[in-house]
Amino acid sequence: MNDRMIEVAGRFGGQDVHAVTLTAGDGSFARIFSWGAVIADLQIRRRDGQLQKVVLGFDRFEPYPVLSPYFGAIAGRYANRIADGFTLGGRQFTPVTNEGAGTCLHGGPEGFGVRVWEIEAASASEVTLKIVSEDGDQGFPGRVVARCTYQLEQDDTGAVSLVTELRAETDAPTVINLTQHSYFNLDGAGSVGDHRLTLAADHVSEVDARKIPTGVALPVADTAFDYRDARAVADLDRPVDLDHNFILNARPDGAPAACLHAARSGLTMELFTNMPGLQVYDAHMLDIDATEPSAAAFRPRDGICLEPQYFPDSPNHTAFPSARLDPGETYEHDIVFRFSEAD
C-alpha cells in the first residue's frame, strides 16, 4: 500500500477516516474517502489545461455525516427502496426503515454509505475498500463481505474513465444491490438543467406515492421520461421531477447506458454498466445552505445522479431481475464513467 497517497481526513465513530487520491496520466484526479467509499472529488483535465470538477461534494470530511445526501457514496446493502420488508426462503425480513412508514432507503439508516470501510489496497491510480456486514445488520440476512475498487485511467484517445467494481459474497441467502451515488455536474457548479441527457431506455418503472414500483413498465414514448434522444435534463416543454428507475435496453457491446453532455465545459460523460436498471435523480430535492459546517451551498438540480442497479423493491417483485445472492456466488457490478471533450 502506498501511504503517500493516503491521509487522515477526519474521525467517525471512533475510527479514522482516510482520504485516498487517485491520479491519471494527464493529471486528472479523484479523492476517495473510506467513509461510505465516497467519491469526494473528481476533476478532469480539459484540453486547455484546466481541471474541471465534475461531482458535488464538500471540501473536507466533517460535513459529510451531518449534511450529505449520499454525495458520492456506495449505497447498500440494498440501494434504492424496499417497501414493508420482504420474504426470502420462506422467512420474513424487515429492514430498518428510514424514509417514511415502511420504507428502507439505501440499506437503512446505517447502510454502507455512512460507514467506515477498510482500505485493503491502494496505488497511484487504484484503491480497493472492504466492508463487512454481519447477519441481521439493518434487518438483512447473512454475513456479507463487500468490496469496492475504484480505478482512474486514461485511454489512447485522451478520455479519462473512473472504473468502479463492486463485489460481494454472503454466507446465507440474502439480497444485494449496490450502486455509486455521485451527483454529477460537468460544469462544476450551478444548475444541470441545461445538461443534455441520453438514456438507452424504452421503459420506466411506474411508482406509487412512496416511489415504490407498482410492477408496471411504462413506455417512455411521448412522455416526459423520453430521453432516448438527447434533451435537456430540465426540459421546459416536458417538465418532470426525476427520481425513477429506467429499464435499460439490451445494448451492443461497448454501447453506453447513458450519456450526459455540458455545452459550457464541453465535457461529455458516458456511463457503462452491467446492471438492468438506472435510477435517475435530478436532485430536485437538494437544498443545503452555505453555513457551517458545510461551507458550501447546493440547490435543486445542482447535480444529477445516474445510479446503475437492480430495480427498486425487486425482492417483492418476482418478475423483476433478481437481487438474490446465495452462498458460493459472487455479486458482480461494474460501472464505468468515461469523460471526454468534444473536438
C-alpha positions in Angstrom: 0.0 0.0 0.0 1.3 3.4 -0.9 1.0 5.5 2.2 2.0 8.7 0.4 -1.4 8.7 -1.4 -3.4 8.2 1.9 -4.1 10.8 4.6 -6.3 11.0 7.6 -9.3 13.2 6.7 -11.2 13.1 10.0 -12.8 10.8 12.6 -16.2 9.0 12.7 -17.5 6.6 15.3 -14.1 6.4 17.0 -12.3 5.4 13.7 -10.0 7.4 11.4 -11.5 8.3 8.1 -8.9 8.2 5.3 -8.7 10.0 2.0 -7.0 8.4 -1.0 -6.1 10.4 -4.0 -6.0 8.6 -7.4 -4.4 10.2 -10.4 -4.5 9.6 -14.2 -1.7 10.3 -16.6 -2.9 13.7 -17.6 -3.3 14.9 -14.0 -7.0 14.2 -13.6 -7.6 13.0 -10.1 -10.2 11.5 -7.8 -10.3 11.8 -4.0 -11.9 8.9 -2.2 -13.0 8.8 1.5 -13.0 5.5 3.4 -16.3 6.7 5.0 -19.0 5.5 2.7 -16.4 4.7 0.0 -17.3 8.2 -1.1 -16.0 9.9 -4.3 -15.4 13.3 -2.5 -13.9 15.0 -5.6 -13.3 14.1 -9.2 -11.6 16.6 -11.5 -10.9 16.0 -15.2 -8.1 17.7 -17.1 -9.5 19.7 -20.1 -7.6 20.4 -23.3 -7.0 23.9 -22.2 -5.0 22.5 -19.3 -7.6 23.5 -16.6 -9.0 20.9 -14.2 -12.8 20.7 -14.3 -14.7 19.5 -11.2 -17.5 17.1 -12.2 -19.1 15.9 -8.9 -20.7 17.7 -6.0 -19.1 17.4 -2.6 -17.7 19.2 0.4 -14.1 20.3 0.6 -13.5 18.5 3.9 -14.8 15.4 5.6 -16.7 16.9 8.6 -19.9 18.0 6.8 -20.5 14.6 5.3 -22.0 12.7 8.2 -24.2 15.8 9.1 -25.4 17.1 5.7 -24.5 14.8 2.8 -27.4 13.4 0.8 -25.3 10.4 -0.2 -22.8 12.6 -2.1 -20.5 10.1 -3.9 -21.3 7.2 -1.6 -21.7 3.5 -2.3 -25.3 2.8 -1.3 -26.1 -0.6 0.2 -26.8 -3.3 1.3 -29.8 -2.5 -0.8 -29.6 0.7 -2.8 -32.8 2.5 -3.5 -36.1 1.4 -1.8 -37.6 -1.7 -0.2 -41.2 -1.4 1.0 -42.6 -3.2 4.0 -39.9 -5.8 4.2 -39.5 -8.9 2.1 -39.7 -12.7 2.1 -36.7 -14.9 1.3 -36.6 -18.7 1.7 -40.0 -18.6 3.4 -38.8 -16.2 6.1 -40.0 -12.6 6.5 -37.3 -9.9 6.9 -38.0 -6.3 7.9 -35.1 -3.9 7.2 -34.8 -0.8 9.3 -36.9 1.9 7.8 -35.6 5.5 7.2 -37.9 7.0 4.7 -41.4 7.3 5.8 -43.6 4.4 7.0 -42.3 1.0 6.0 -39.6 2.1 3.5 -36.0 1.2 3.8 -33.8 3.5 1.6 -30.2 2.7 0.6 -29.8 -0.1 3.2 -31.3 1.7 6.2 -30.0 4.5 8.5 -26.7 2.8 9.0 -26.2 1.5 5.5 -22.9 1.1 3.6 -22.9 4.8 2.5 -22.5 6.1 6.1 -19.9 3.7 7.4 -16.1 3.5 7.5 -14.7 1.0 5.0 -11.3 -0.7 5.3 -8.7 0.2 2.7 -7.4 -3.1 1.5 -5.0 -1.9 -1.2 -4.1 1.4 -2.8 -1.8 2.6 -5.5 -1.4 5.8 -7.5 -4.4 5.0 -9.7 -6.4 2.4 -7.8 -7.9 1.7 -4.4 -9.9 -1.2 -3.0 -12.1 -0.8 0.0 -13.8 -3.5 2.1 -16.8 -3.6 4.4 -18.2 -6.5 6.5 -21.9 -6.5 7.3 -22.9 -9.1 9.9 -26.0 -11.3 9.8 -29.0 -9.2 10.8 -27.3 -5.9 10.1 -30.1 -3.3 9.4 -32.5 -6.2 9.3 -30.9 -8.1 6.3 -29.9 -11.8 6.5 -26.5 -13.2 6.0 -23.0 -12.1 6.7 -21.9 -10.1 3.7 -18.3 -9.1 2.7 -18.4 -6.4 0.1 -15.6 -4.7 -1.8 -15.4 -1.5 -3.9 -12.5 -0.9 -6.3 -12.0 2.4 -8.0 -9.5 2.8 -10.8 -8.8 6.1 -12.6 -7.4 5.6 -16.1 -6.7 7.4 -19.4 -7.1 5.8 -22.8 -5.3 6.4 -26.1 -7.9 9.0 -27.1 -7.3 11.1 -24.0 -10.6 10.1 -22.4 -10.4 9.6 -18.6 -12.5 6.8 -17.0 -13.4 6.2 -13.4 -14.0 2.4 -13.2 -16.0 1.1 -10.3 -16.0 -2.6 -9.5 -18.5 -3.7 -6.8 -18.2 -7.3 -5.4 -20.0 -9.1 -2.6 -20.3 -12.6 -1.1 -22.5 -14.0 1.6 -22.7 -17.0 4.0 -26.5 -17.2 3.8 -29.2 -16.3 1.2 -29.7 -12.5 1.0 -30.4 -9.6 -1.3 -27.7 -7.3 -2.6 -28.0 -4.1 -4.6 -25.0 -1.7 -4.5 -24.6 1.5 -6.5 -22.5 4.6 -6.9 -24.4 7.7 -5.8 -22.4 10.6 -7.1 -24.1 13.8 -8.1 -22.6 14.9 -11.4 -22.2 18.4 -12.7 -20.0 18.7 -15.7 -19.8 22.5 -15.3 -18.6 22.1 -11.7 -21.4 24.3 -10.2 -24.8 25.8 -11.0 -27.8 24.0 -12.4 -27.5 20.9 -14.6 -30.9 21.8 -16.1 -29.2 22.6 -19.4 -27.1 19.4 -19.5 -28.2 17.2 -22.3 -29.1 13.6 -21.2 -29.5 10.5 -23.3 -30.8 7.2 -21.8 -30.9 3.8 -23.5 -34.3 3.0 -22.1 -37.6 2.4 -23.8 -39.4 1.9 -20.5 -39.5 3.4 -17.0 -40.9 1.8 -13.8 -44.3 3.1 -12.7 -44.2 4.1 -9.0 -46.7 4.9 -6.3 -46.7 7.9 -3.9 -43.9 6.3 -1.9 -41.8 5.9 -5.1 -42.2 2.1 -4.9 -42.6 0.3 -8.2 -46.1 -1.0 -9.0 -44.7 -3.7 -11.3 -45.8 -1.9 -14.4 -43.2 -0.9 -17.0 -44.4 2.3 -18.8 -43.3 3.1 -22.3 -41.4 6.4 -22.4 -42.5 7.3 -25.9 -44.5 10.6 -26.0 -43.9 11.2 -22.3 -41.6 13.5 -20.2 -39.4 10.4 -19.5 -38.3 10.0 -23.1 -34.6 10.7 -23.1 -33.8 8.2 -25.9 -32.6 11.2 -27.9 -30.5 13.9 -26.2 -32.5 16.6 -24.5 -32.1 19.0 -21.6 -32.4 17.5 -18.1 -34.9 20.2 -17.2 -36.8 20.4 -20.5 -39.4 23.2 -20.1 -41.5 21.6 -22.8 -41.8 18.3 -21.0 -41.1 19.1 -17.3 -40.7 16.3 -14.8 -39.1 15.7 -11.4 -36.8 12.7 -11.9 -36.3 10.0 -9.3 -37.2 7.0 -11.3 -35.9 3.6 -12.4 -35.3 3.5 -16.1 -35.3 -0.1 -17.5 -32.2 -0.3 -19.7 -32.4 -1.7 -23.2 -30.2 -4.6 -24.3 -27.2 -2.8 -25.9 -24.4 -3.8 -28.2 -21.0 -4.4 -26.6 -19.4 -1.0 -26.0 -22.6 1.0 -26.1 -23.3 3.3 -23.1 -26.4 3.1 -21.0 -26.4 6.9 -20.5 -24.7 10.0 -21.8 -24.5 13.4 -20.2 -23.2 16.5 -22.0 -22.5 20.0 -20.8 -22.1 22.7 -23.6 -20.3 25.2 -21.3 -17.5 23.0 -20.3 -17.6 20.9 -23.4 -17.4 17.7 -21.4 -19.3 14.5 -22.1 -19.8 11.6 -19.6 -20.7 8.2 -20.9 -21.9 5.6 -18.4 -21.4 1.9 -19.0 -22.9 -0.8 -16.7 -23.9 -4.5 -16.5 -27.0 -3.7 -14.4 -30.6 -3.9 -15.7 -31.8 -0.6 -14.3 -30.6 3.0 -13.9 -32.1 5.2 -11.2 -32.0 8.8 -12.4 -32.4 11.5 -9.8 -32.2 15.1 -10.9 -31.6 16.4 -7.3 -34.8 18.4 -7.3 -35.0 18.0 -3.5 -31.4 19.1 -2.9 -31.1 22.2 -0.7 -28.1 22.8 1.5 -27.3 26.2 2.9 -23.8 27.7 2.9 -23.4 27.7 6.7 -21.0 25.8 8.9 -20.1 23.0 8.9 -20.8 22.8 5.2 -19.1 26.0 3.8 -20.9 25.2 0.5 -24.4 25.7 -0.8 -26.3 23.3 -3.1 -29.6 24.0 -4.6 -32.2 21.9 -6.5 -30.8 20.4 -9.8 -27.2 21.4 -9.0 -26.3 17.8 -9.9 -27.8 14.7 -11.3 -27.4 11.1 -10.1 -27.1 8.2 -12.6 -27.3 5.1 -10.4 -27.0 1.7 -12.1 -28.6 -1.0 -10.0 -31.3 -3.7 -9.7 -34.8 -2.3 -9.7 -36.2 -0.7 -6.5 -38.2 -3.2 -4.3 -37.1 -6.1 -6.5 -37.3 -8.6 -3.6 -41.1 -8.1 -3.7 -41.5 -8.5 -7.4 -40.8 -11.9 -8.9 -41.0 -10.5 -12.4 -38.1 -8.2 -11.8 -34.4 -9.2 -12.2 -33.4 -10.9 -9.0 -31.1 -9.3 -6.5 -30.8 -12.5 -4.5 -27.3 -13.7 -3.6 -26.6 -17.2 -2.3 -23.5 -18.7 -0.6 -20.9 -19.6 -3.2 -22.0 -16.9 -5.6 -20.3 -13.5 -6.2 -22.2 -10.3 -6.8 -20.5 -8.5 -9.7 -21.4 -5.0 -10.6 -19.2 -2.9 -12.9 -19.6 0.8 -13.7 -17.5 3.0 -16.0 -17.9 6.7 -16.0 -16.0 7.9 -19.1 -15.2 11.6 -19.6 -14.2 13.1 -22.9 -14.1 16.6 -24.5 -15.7 17.5 -27.9 -13.3 18.4 -30.7 
